[in-house]
């Protein structure tokens, strides 16, 4: 991953700075997020593309040595723990490799679970 000298302003610009194999994996992830949450607003937060729909939904980033999918909810990550057993999972994130991306159907289910969780929030 090359060093960024300026922060990207859009998801497209973020992805443009990511090497090809990692970019392809993140583009697939982005497509699955948009399909599962078509009304979510994409923006750059925490120096990465994130999605908002009644609060923070999910985000993704490329790092040296891995890619990250940020679910922003330990309870949703825990809900899918069995299906995520093959990945490096943290409290609210899932780390994976470009050559072993998260399955699109699983991604869609995780994003829908986050949408449902956010829909339960007051306000």
C-alpha positions in Angstrom: 0.0 0.0 0.0 1.5 3.3 -1.0 1.6 6.3 1.4 -1.1 8.8 0.9 0.0 12.4 0.8 -3.5 13.8 0.9 -6.8 12.4 2.1 -9.2 11.1 -0.6 -12.4 13.0 -0.9 -14.5 10.2 -2.4 -14.7 6.4 -2.4 -13.5 6.4 -6.0 -10.4 8.4 -5.1 -9.7 6.2 -2.2 -9.8 3.1 -4.4 -7.7 4.8 -7.0 -4.8 4.8 -4.4 -5.1 1.1 -3.7 -3.0 -1.5 -5.6 -5.0 -3.5 -8.3 -5.6 -6.9 -6.5 -6.7 -5.2 -3.3 -8.7 -2.6 -5.2 -10.6 -5.4 -7.0 -11.5 -7.0 -3.7 -12.6 -3.7 -2.2 -14.7 -2.8 -5.3 -16.5 -6.1 -4.9 -17.1 -5.3 -1.2 -18.3 -1.8 -2.1 -20.7 -3.2 -4.7 -22.2 -5.7 -2.1 -22.6 -2.8 0.4 -24.4 -0.6 -2.1 -26.7 -3.5 -3.2 -27.6 -4.3 0.5 -28.0 -0.6 1.5 -28.8 1.4 -1.6 -29.9 4.4 0.4 -26.8 4.6 2.5 -24.6 7.7 2.1 -21.0 7.0 1.2 -18.5 9.3 2.7 -14.9 9.4 3.8 -14.6 9.1 7.6 -11.6 7.9 9.6 -9.6 8.2 6.4 -11.7 5.4 4.7 -14.9 5.0 2.8 -17.8 4.6 5.2 -21.6 4.3 4.9 -24.2 6.1 6.9 -27.9 5.2 7.3 -29.4 6.3 10.6 -25.9 6.4 12.0 -22.7 4.7 11.1 -23.3 1.5 9.1 -20.1 0.0 7.7 -16.7 1.0 6.2 -13.7 -0.5 4.5 -10.0 0.1 4.2 -6.8 -1.2 2.7 -3.7 -1.7 4.9 -0.3 -3.1 4.5 -0.9 -6.9 4.7 -4.7 -7.0 4.9 -8.0 -5.4 4.0 -10.6 -4.4 6.6 -14.3 -4.4 6.7 -15.6 -2.4 9.6 -19.0 -3.5 10.8 -19.0 -0.9 13.6 -21.0 -3.3 15.8 -19.6 -6.0 18.0 -23.0 -7.6 18.3 -23.4 -8.0 14.5 -19.9 -9.4 14.2 -20.8 -11.9 17.0 -24.0 -12.8 15.3 -22.0 -14.1 12.3 -19.1 -15.6 14.2 -19.5 -19.1 12.9 -19.5 -17.9 9.2 -16.6 -15.6 9.9 -14.4 -18.3 11.6 -12.1 -18.4 8.6 -11.3 -14.7 8.9 -9.3 -12.6 11.3 -12.2 -11.0 13.3 -11.9 -8.2 15.9 -14.7 -6.6 18.0 -16.2 -4.6 15.1 -14.0 -5.5 12.2 -13.2 -8.3 9.8 -9.7 -8.5 8.3 -9.2 -10.4 5.1 -6.9 -10.9 2.1 -7.5 -9.8 -1.5 -7.2 -13.3 -2.7 -9.8 -14.5 -0.1 -12.5 -11.9 0.0 -15.6 -12.0 2.1 -18.5 -13.8 0.3 -20.9 -11.3 -1.3 -24.0 -13.0 0.2 -22.5 -12.9 3.7 -21.5 -9.3 3.2 -25.1 -8.5 2.2 -26.5 -10.2 5.3 -24.1 -8.4 7.6 -25.0 -5.0 6.0 -28.7 -5.8 6.3 -28.2 -6.7 10.0 -26.5 -3.4 10.5 -29.3 -1.5 8.8 -31.8 -3.3 11.1 -29.8 -2.5 14.1 -29.6 1.2 13.2 -33.4 1.2 12.4 -34.0 0.3 16.0 -32.1 3.4 17.3 -34.3 6.2 18.6 -34.5 9.3 16.5 
